[in-house]
Amino acid sequence: MAKCEVCGKATTFGHARSFSQRATNRAFHPNLQRVTVYVDGKPVKKTLCAKCIRTLAKTAK
């Protein structure tokens, strides 16, 4: 399943609203990316959302 391995953010569901306010189902997908992260000095591939990638970049400096 598409899910961030740090925060657990996943696809959520809601409604698309047309001009007539007719509700049709739609999905809100998070911005997930496959990145290489170093854990204990070893490279590990993880699926992270863009917000977690930015947070990790901030704390790494």
MMTF fields as JSON, N, C-alpha, C and O atoms, coordinates in Angstrom:
{
  "mmtfVersion": "1.0.0",
  "mmtfProducer": "UNKNOWN",
  "numBonds": 243,
  "numAtoms": 244,
  "numGroups": 61,
  "numChains": 1,
  "numModels": 1,
  "chainsPerModel": [1],
  "groupsPerChain": [61],
  "chainIdList": ["A"],
  "bondAtomList": [4, 2, 8, 6, 12, 10, 16, 14, 20, 18, 24, 22, 28, 26, 32, 30, 36, 34, 40, 38, 44, 42, 48, 46, 52, 50, 56, 54, 60, 58, 64, 62, 68, 66, 72, 70, 76, 74, 80, 78, 84, 82, 88, 86, 92, 90, 96, 94, 100, 98, 104, 102, 108, 106, 112, 110, 116, 114, 120, 118, 124, 122, 128, 126, 132, 130, 136, 134, 140, 138, 144, 142, 148, 146, 152, 150, 156, 154, 160, 158, 164, 162, 168, 166, 172, 170, 176, 174, 180, 178, 184, 182, 188, 186, 192, 190, 196, 194, 200, 198, 204, 202, 208, 206, 212, 210, 216, 214, 220, 218, 224, 222, 228, 226, 232, 230, 236, 234, 240, 238],
  "bondOrderList": [1, 1, 1, 1, 1, 1, 1, 1, 1, 1, 1, 1, 1, 1, 1, 1, 1, 1, 1, 1, 1, 1, 1, 1, 1, 1, 1, 1, 1, 1, 1, 1, 1, 1, 1, 1, 1, 1, 1, 1, 1, 1, 1, 1, 1, 1, 1, 1, 1, 1, 1, 1, 1, 1, 1, 1, 1, 1, 1, 1],
  "groupList": [{"groupName": "MET", "atomNameList": ["N", "CA", "C", "O"], "elementList": ["N", "C", "C", "O"], "formalChargeList": [0, 0, 0, 0], "bondAtomList": [1, 0, 2, 1, 3, 2], "bondOrderList": [1, 1, 2], "singleLetterCode": "M", "chemCompType": "L-PEPTIDE LINKING"}, {"groupName": "ALA", "atomNameList": ["N", "CA", "C", "O"], "elementList": ["N", "C", "C", "O"], "formalChargeList": [0, 0, 0, 0], "bondAtomList": [1, 0, 2, 1, 3, 2], "bondOrderList": [1, 1, 2], "singleLetterCode": "A", "chemCompType": "L-PEPTIDE LINKING"}, {"groupName": "LYS", "atomNameList": ["N", "CA", "C", "O"], "elementList": ["N", "C", "C", "O"], "formalChargeList": [0, 0, 0, 0], "bondAtomList": [1, 0, 2, 1, 3, 2], "bondOrderList": [1, 1, 2], "singleLetterCode": "K", "chemCompType": "L-PEPTIDE LINKING"}, {"groupName": "CYS", "atomNameList": ["N", "CA", "C", "O"], "elementList": ["N", "C", "C", "O"], "formalChargeList": [0, 0, 0, 0], "bondAtomList": [1, 0, 2, 1, 3, 2], "bondOrderList": [1, 1, 2], "singleLetterCode": "C", "chemCompType": "L-PEPTIDE LINKING"}, {"groupName": "GLU", "atomNameList": ["N", "CA", "C", "O"], "elementList": ["N", "C", "C", "O"], "formalChargeList": [0, 0, 0, 0], "bondAtomList": [1, 0, 2, 1, 3, 2], "bondOrderList": [1, 1, 2], "singleLetterCode": "E", "chemCompType": "L-PEPTIDE LINKING"}, {"groupName": "VAL", "atomNameList": ["N", "CA", "C", "O"], "elementList": ["N", "C", "C", "O"], "formalChargeList": [0, 0, 0, 0], "bondAtomList": [1, 0, 2, 1, 3, 2], "bondOrderList": [1, 1, 2], "singleLetterCode": "V", "chemCompType": "L-PEPTIDE LINKING"}, {"groupName": "GLY", "atomNameList": ["N", "CA", "C", "O"], "elementList": ["N", "C", "C", "O"], "formalChargeList": [0, 0, 0, 0], "bondAtomList": [1, 0, 2, 1, 3, 2], "bondOrderList": [1, 1, 2], "singleLetterCode": "G", "chemCompType": "PEPTIDE LINKING"}, {"groupName": "THR", "atomNameList": ["N", "CA", "C", "O"], "elementList": ["N", "C", "C", "O"], "formalChargeList": [0, 0, 0, 0], "bondAtomList": [1, 0, 2, 1, 3, 2], "bondOrderList": [1, 1, 2], "singleLetterCode": "T", "chemCompType": "L-PEPTIDE LINKING"}, {"groupName": "PHE", "atomNameList": ["N", "CA", "C", "O"], "elementList": ["N", "C", "C", "O"], "formalChargeList": [0, 0, 0, 0], "bondAtomList": [1, 0, 2, 1, 3, 2], "bondOrderList": [1, 1, 2], "singleLetterCode": "F", "chemCompType": "L-PEPTIDE LINKING"}, {"groupName": "HIS", "atomNameList": ["N", "CA", "C", "O"], "elementList": ["N", "C", "C", "O"], "formalChargeList": [0, 0, 0, 0], "bondAtomList": [1, 0, 2, 1, 3, 2], "bondOrderList": [1, 1, 2], "singleLetterCode": "H", "chemCompType": "L-PEPTIDE LINKING"}, {"groupName": "ARG", "atomNameList": ["N", "CA", "C", "O"], "elementList": ["N", "C", "C", "O"], "formalChargeList": [0, 0, 0, 0], "bondAtomList": [1, 0, 2, 1, 3, 2], "bondOrderList": [1, 1, 2], "singleLetterCode": "R", "chemCompType": "L-PEPTIDE LINKING"}, {"groupName": "SER", "atomNameList": ["N", "CA", "C", "O"], "elementList": ["N", "C", "C", "O"], "formalChargeList": [0, 0, 0, 0], "bondAtomList": [1, 0, 2, 1, 3, 2], "bondOrderList": [1, 1, 2], "singleLetterCode": "S", "chemCompType": "L-PEPTIDE LINKING"}, {"groupName": "GLN", "atomNameList": ["N", "CA", "C", "O"], "elementList": ["N", "C", "C", "O"], "formalChargeList": [0, 0, 0, 0], "bondAtomList": [1, 0, 2, 1, 3, 2], "bondOrderList": [1, 1, 2], "singleLetterCode": "Q", "chemCompType": "L-PEPTIDE LINKING"}, {"groupName": "ASN", "atomNameList": ["N", "CA", "C", "O"], "elementList": ["N", "C", "C", "O"], "formalChargeList": [0, 0, 0, 0], "bondAtomList": [1, 0, 2, 1, 3, 2], "bondOrderList": [1, 1, 2], "singleLetterCode": "N", "chemCompType": "L-PEPTIDE LINKING"}, {"groupName": "PRO", "atomNameList": ["N", "CA", "C", "O"], "elementList": ["N", "C", "C", "O"], "formalChargeList": [0, 0, 0, 0], "bondAtomList": [1, 0, 2, 1, 3, 2], "bondOrderList": [1, 1, 2], "singleLetterCode": "P", "chemCompType": "L-PEPTIDE LINKING"}, {"groupName": "LEU", "atomNameList": ["N", "CA", "C", "O"], "elementList": ["N", "C", "C", "O"], "formalChargeList": [0, 0, 0, 0], "bondAtomList": [1, 0, 2, 1, 3, 2], "bondOrderList": [1, 1, 2], "singleLetterCode": "L", "chemCompType": "L-PEPTIDE LINKING"}, {"groupName": "TYR", "atomNameList": ["N", "CA", "C", "O"], "elementList": ["N", "C", "C", "O"], "formalChargeList": [0, 0, 0, 0], "bondAtomList": [1, 0, 2, 1, 3, 2], "bondOrderList": [1, 1, 2], "singleLetterCode": "Y", "chemCompType": "L-PEPTIDE LINKING"}, {"groupName": "ASP", "atomNameList": ["N", "CA", "C", "O"], "elementList": ["N", "C", "C", "O"], "formalChargeList": [0, 0, 0, 0], "bondAtomList": [1, 0, 2, 1, 3, 2], "bondOrderList": [1, 1, 2], "singleLetterCode": "D", "chemCompType": "L-PEPTIDE LINKING"}, {"groupName": "ILE", "atomNameList": ["N", "CA", "C", "O"], "elementList": ["N", "C", "C", "O"], "formalChargeList": [0, 0, 0, 0], "bondAtomList": [1, 0, 2, 1, 3, 2], "bondOrderList": [1, 1, 2], "singleLetterCode": "I", "chemCompType": "L-PEPTIDE LINKING"}],
  "groupTypeList": [0, 1, 2, 3, 4, 5, 3, 6, 2, 1, 7, 7, 8, 6, 9, 1, 10, 11, 8, 11, 12, 10, 1, 7, 13, 10, 1, 8, 9, 14, 13, 15, 12, 10, 5, 7, 5, 16, 5, 17, 6, 2, 14, 5, 2, 2, 7, 15, 3, 1, 2, 3, 18, 10, 7, 15, 1, 2, 7, 1, 2],
  "groupIdList": [1, 2, 3, 4, 5, 6, 7, 8, 9, 10, 11, 12, 13, 14, 15, 16, 17, 18, 19, 20, 21, 22, 23, 24, 25, 26, 27, 28, 29, 30, 31, 32, 33, 34, 35, 36, 37, 38, 39, 40, 41, 42, 43, 44, 45, 46, 47, 48, 49, 50, 51, 52, 53, 54, 55, 56, 57, 58, 59, 60, 61],
  "secStructList": [7, 7, 5, 7, 6, 6, 6, 7, 7, 5, 7, 3, 3, 3, 3, 3, 3, 7, 6, 6, 7, 7, 3, 3, 3, 3, 3, 3, 7, 7, 7, 3, 3, 3, 3, 3, 3, 3, 3, 6, 6, 3, 3, 3, 3, 3, 3, 3, 3, 2, 2, 2, 2, 2, 2, 2, 2, 2, 2, 2, 7],
  "xCoordList": [0.846, 0.0, 0.887, 1.952, 0.464, 1.228, 1.064, 0.001, 2.153, 2.09, 3.483, 4.472, 3.566, 4.84, 5.318, 4.554, 6.589, 7.117, 7.474, 7.77, 7.452, 7.776, 6.505, 6.327, 5.623, 4.437, 3.166, 2.158, 3.193, 2.019, 0.979, -0.139, 1.332, 0.389, 0.059, 0.957, -1.249, -1.692, -2.828, -3.218, -3.345, -4.439, -5.68, -6.048, -6.323, -7.594, -8.651, -8.329, -9.897, -10.99, -11.941, -12.122, -12.551, -13.504, -14.403, -14.633, -14.911, -15.82, -15.308, -14.767, -15.49, -15.281, -16.63, -17.654, -16.63, -17.869, -17.922, -17.058, -18.935, -19.11, -19.85, -20.224, -20.056, -20.772, -22.178, -22.688, -22.796, -24.146, -24.117, -25.158, -22.927, -22.72, -22.997, -23.254, -22.944, -23.071, -21.771, -20.687, -21.875, -20.696, -20.336, -21.145, -19.124, -18.61, -17.347, -16.617, -17.1, -15.962, -14.635, -14.52, -13.652, -12.298, -11.298, -11.667, -10.038, -8.974, -7.96, -7.637, -7.468, -6.404, -5.125, -5.001, -4.168, -2.934, -1.816, -1.625, -1.068, 0.071, 1.224, 1.286, 2.129, 3.288, 4.373, 5.282, 4.266, 5.211, 6.348, 6.138, 7.554, 8.75, 9.601, 9.632, 10.277, 11.185, 12.572, 13.151, 13.11, 14.398, 15.326, 14.886, 16.614, 17.613, 17.98, 18.409, 17.809, 18.093, 19.173, 19.185, 20.069, 21.124, 20.692, 20.466, 20.578, 20.204, 21.386, 21.777, 21.949, 23.141, 24.291, 25.054, 24.411, 25.496, 25.287, 26.162, 24.135, 23.86, 22.721, 21.74, 22.846, 21.767, 20.553, 20.684, 19.371, 18.117, 17.116, 16.962, 16.427, 15.399, 14.097, 13.66, 13.472, 12.206, 11.258, 11.685, 9.959, 8.935, 8.531, 7.984, 8.805, 8.528, 7.705, 7.788, 6.909, 6.184, 7.136, 8.163, 6.783, 7.655, 7.929, 9.033, 6.962, 7.14, 8.189, 9.016, 8.161, 9.152, 10.543, 11.535, 10.631, 11.928, 12.517, 13.708, 11.69, 12.159, 12.589, 13.603, 11.827, 12.149, 13.484, 14.308, 13.689, 14.952, 16.124, 17.205, 15.925, 16.993, 17.333, 18.5, 16.333, 16.568, 17.358, 18.29, 16.976, 17.622, 18.994, 19.792, 19.3, 20.598, 21.708, 22.883, 21.327, 22.35, 22.795, 23.644],
  "yCoordList": [-1.183, 0.0, 1.24, 1.238, 2.288, 3.527, 4.267, 4.806, 4.278, 4.888, 5.372, 4.693, 6.54, 7.072, 6.205, 5.912, 5.796, 4.91, 5.65, 5.011, 6.985, 7.75, 8.211, 7.936, 8.905, 9.491, 8.693, 8.928, 7.739, 6.917, 7.568, 7.066, 8.68, 9.362, 8.465, 7.915, 8.319, 7.448, 8.129, 9.252, 7.445, 7.981, 8.152, 7.259, 9.318, 9.564, 9.796, 10.104, 9.648, 9.749, 10.861, 11.171, 11.46, 12.531, 12.643, 11.666, 13.851, 14.092, 15.216, 16.208, 15.042, 16.129, 16.832, 16.179, 18.147, 18.907, 19.698, 20.537, 19.434, 20.179, 21.478, 21.751, 22.267, 23.548, 23.327, 24.153, 22.223, 21.915, 21.26, 20.856, 21.154, 20.562, 19.056, 18.499, 18.402, 16.95, 16.365, 16.762, 15.426, 14.837, 13.528, 12.601, 13.455, 12.205, 11.844, 12.72, 10.568, 10.092, 10.44, 10.427, 10.748, 10.996, 10.625, 10.424, 10.537, 10.163, 11.297, 11.929, 11.546, 12.506, 11.715, 11.049, 11.791, 11.025, 11.891, 13.019, 11.386, 12.137, 12.102, 11.222, 13.056, 13.154, 12.204, 12.618, 10.93, 9.914, 9.746, 9.747, 9.603, 9.443, 8.318, 8.124, 7.598, 6.532, 7.145, 7.564, 7.203, 7.853, 6.911, 5.961, 7.197, 6.436, 7.221, 8.373, 6.592, 7.21, 6.376, 5.151, 7.031, 6.317, 6.047, 6.976, 4.762, 4.333, 3.573, 2.532, 4.084, 3.498, 3.376, 2.41, 4.359, 4.388, 3.515, 3.44, 2.853, 1.986, 2.588, 3.072, 2.559, 3.092, 2.154, 0.949, 2.737, 1.985, 2.749, 3.961, 2.031, 2.677, 2.702, 1.681, 3.881, 4.041, 4.866, 5.66, 4.67, 5.477, 6.549, 6.243, 7.819, 8.931, 9.993, 10.141, 10.733, 11.857, 13.057, 13.089, 14.025, 15.18, 15.94, 16.452, 16.021, 16.744, 16.054, 16.726, 14.732, 13.997, 14.104, 14.155, 14.139, 14.3, 15.657, 15.76, 16.693, 18.034, 18.088, 18.705, 17.449, 17.441, 16.727, 17.192, 15.582, 14.855, 15.689, 15.657, 16.427, 17.281, 18.394, 18.761, 18.933, 19.992, 19.476, 20.131, 18.292, 17.775, 17.202, 17.041, 16.886, 16.334, 17.384, 17.05, 18.654, 19.726, 20.106, 20.984],
  "zCoordList": [0.0, 0.0, 0.0, 0.617, -0.679, -0.73, 0.593, 0.901, 1.367, 2.696, 3.078, 2.805, 3.708, 4.186, 5.346, 6.266, 5.297, 6.327, 7.613, 8.623, 7.596, 8.801, 9.51, 10.697, 8.8, 9.44, 9.197, 9.863, 8.244, 7.99, 7.091, 6.977, 6.45, 5.569, 4.381, 3.743, 4.082, 3.0, 2.238, 2.558, 1.242, 0.441, 1.309, 2.072, 1.181, 1.855, 0.787, -0.361, 1.163, 0.202, 0.588, 1.766, -0.435, -0.217, -1.427, -2.14, -1.656, -2.769, -3.646, -3.159, -4.964, -5.915, -6.05, -6.248, -5.944, -6.009, -7.301, -7.557, -8.117, -9.357, -9.065, -7.924, -10.102, -9.941, -9.385, -8.627, -9.76, -9.269, -7.891, -7.372, -7.299, -5.977, -5.937, -4.869, -7.097, -7.132, -6.598, -7.025, -5.667, -5.033, -5.724, -5.771, -6.257, -6.802, -6.041, -5.578, -5.918, -5.121, -5.785, -7.01, -4.975, -5.468, -4.381, -3.224, -4.766, -3.834, -3.745, -4.75, -2.553, -2.316, -2.055, -1.027, -2.993, -2.882, -2.308, -2.762, -1.314, -0.793, -1.791, -2.65, -1.673, -2.564, -2.047, -1.327, -2.423, -1.954, -2.943, -4.156, -2.413, -3.232, -2.635, -1.419, -3.495, -3.053, -2.931, -3.933, -1.723, -1.479, -0.724, -0.074, -0.826, -0.086, 1.167, 1.087, 2.316, 3.607, 4.284, 4.16, 4.991, 5.702, 7.135, 7.91, 7.483, 8.829, 9.403, 8.875, 10.471, 11.097, 10.101, 10.139, 9.21, 8.238, 7.01, 6.147, 6.922, 5.771, 4.95, 5.513, 3.613, 2.781, 2.758, 2.541, 2.988, 2.994, 2.133, 2.28, 1.226, 0.399, 1.173, 1.703, 1.239, 1.947, 1.102, 0.264, 1.331, 0.693, 1.698, 2.757, 1.358, 2.26, 1.549, 0.33, 2.316, 1.738, 1.668, 2.347, 0.849, 0.616, 1.912, 2.1, 2.791, 4.057, 4.936, 5.551, 4.998, 5.793, 5.179, 5.907, 3.848, 3.194, 3.559, 3.856, 3.538, 3.906, 5.366, 5.692, 6.245, 7.673, 7.92, 8.708, 7.233, 7.388, 6.877, 7.466, 5.799, 5.26, 6.244, 6.383, 6.925, 7.906, 9.11, 9.576, 9.612, 10.815, 10.526, 11.449, 9.257, 8.911, 8.944, 9.093, 8.805, 8.783, 10.159, 10.312]
}
